[in-house]
C-alpha cells in the first residue's frame, strides 16, 4: 500500500476512534417472514464511508464466510458473519474483513455489514449488503445452503 493511502486510512481510524464509533450490531426487528425490517445507517458509518470514498451503489466481490473460502457449496446460519473482500471497495483493499449479520428467513438470505476491518488498520463502521445470494436448499430453520462461497456486496445509505 502506498504511504499516502496508509496515512489516509490511519487518519480515518483515528477519527472514528476519537468519535467513539462502534459497530451497529444490535437488535433489529423482524418482519413476519423472518427478514429484517428497514434500518438506518449510523451517522458515523455514513461519514466514514464518505471519507473512504464509498458511494451508494459501489460494489465488490466478497467471500461470504471467511471459514468456508472457495467451497463449491457453503452453509450459512442466522447470526453474525465474518466475510472478506476479494477486491477493493472505495479505499478498502482486498482482504479487508467485513462483519455483519445473516438472516435466512424469506426467499433470499439477507446479509448486512456494519463494520469493516482493513488489513492494516482498525475496524470502522460501514453499511453494505449482499445482493443475489440465492438459497440452494434450506437445511432446517436458521440454516441455508448456497451454491457459491462468493457474492457481491453493495454500499448502501440505509438498510431496506
N, C-alpha and C positions, 0 to 999 in steps of 0.2 A: 504494500500500500504506500502511495507517495506521502511525503511528510506533510503537505498541506491538508490532505484528507485526514490524516491522523490527528492533526491539530483541530480540524473542524469537528470530528467525531468526539474528541476529548472535551471540547467546549460544550457540545450538546449534553454529554454525560454530566458535566459539572452543573450546567443549567438545570437539568432535571433533578439532580441530587439536592441542589440548593432550594428548589421549589417543593421538595418533598413528594414528588410524584411516585405513585405506586401502581401496580397492576390493578386493573378494574375488575378483577375476578371477584364477583360477589354473587349473591343470589339473583337470578334472572327469572322472572315469571314465565310460565309456560302456557302455550295455547292448548286447546283440548286434544290436539293430535300429538302432543309431546314436543313440538318445536318451540324454540324460544321466542318470546314476544319482542317487539321492537325495543331498542336500547340506544341511548345517546352515547356518543364518544365523549370521553373526558376532555376538558379544555387543555389539559397537559398533553394528551395524545395528539390533539389537533395541532397544537403549537409545535410539538416535536416533529410531527410529520411534515409540516411546512419547512422547518429547518433542515430536515433530511431530504428535502426535495421529492417527497412522496405526494403525488396528486391523486385525487379521486379517480379511479379507473385504471391507474397504473397497475401492472400485473407482473408476476414472475412465476416460475415453476417452483414447486415445493414438494419435498418428500413428507408425506403426511405424518408418519410416525418414525422418529429417529431410531427406534428399536426394530423396525421392520423395513430397512432400506433395500430397494431394488428387488423386492419379493414379487412373485407372479401374482399372488393374491395376498391381501392383508386383512386382519380382523381389527376393527376399532370398537371401542365401547364408550358409553356415556361417561363423561368426566374430563379431567384435564388431559392435554396432549402436548407433547414436545415435538415440533417439526423443525425442518431446516430448509433454507433457501438453496435451490440449485443454481440460481443466477442472481444478479443484482436487482435490487428494488430500491429506487432512489439512490441514496448514498449507502444503503446497506449492501454489503458484499455477499457473494455466495458463501454458504457455510454459516450464516447468521442463524441462530436458533430462534424459533417463534414459539411462544407459549400461549395456549388458549384453552378452549373448551369445545367438546364434541357433544352433539345431541343426535341420537339415532332415530328418534321418532319421526313420523311423517314419511313422505315418499322419497325424499332425498336426505342425506345426512346434512347437518349444519355444523360448520366449524368456524368459530370466531376467535381471532387472535387479538390479544390485549397487550402483548409485550414482545419486544424483540431484544435479543441479546447478541450484539455484534461480536465477531470473533475476537477482536482486540479491545473491547470496551465493556461498559456496564449496561445493564438492562435499561431500556427506555420504553415508554408507553406508545402503543400504536393502535390502530383499528384496521383490521383486514379480515376478509372472509374467503373461504374456499368456494369455488363455483364448479358445478357439474361433477361432483363426486357421487356417482350413482351406485346404489346398492346392487351387489350381485345376489346376495341372499341375506336373510335375517336369521342368525343362529338361534337366538332367543331374545326376548325383550331386553334392550340395552346393549346388544352386540350386533354388529353387521360385518359382512364380508364384502370387500371391494375387489374389483378386477385388477387394479393397479395400485402401486405404492405411492405414485405421484399424482399431483393435481395442479391446478392454477390457483394462485392466491391473488386477490384484488384489494387495493386500498379503498376504504370507504370513509365517509364522514359521519355515518351513523349506521347502526345495525337495524335492518328492517325485517 
